Amino acid sequence: VMLIANIEEKNVRILPFADPKAKLAEFHITMADVPGALARVASLLAENNVDLLSTTSRTLKRGKHAEWIVIADVSKCKCELNVLKQKILAGKAAEKFDFKKISV
């Protein structure tokens, strides 16, 4: 579930975050801090049917490294997560790709 707080109205909404049948995973991806780096990784995830549910990206060192943290539904992924990791690293889209499955 996702909690959304509205401070002005002083209430909190509880919303389902993902389909109950979803298989969730969290990815921590480090890539070069250059234009298009995140798009290349996102394209590879899309090609493998990974459904992005929540993402956060930030620059770690300007012009050097950036990170992207992703919560995704991998229930329709075309391959195992270890294989997905190898595809992304082999394509030089990312410098580092760590993942963990999230129990629902």
Helices and strands as residue ranges (DSSP letters): E 2-6, E 11-15, E 24-32, H 37-47, E 51-61, E 65-73, H 81-90, E 96-102
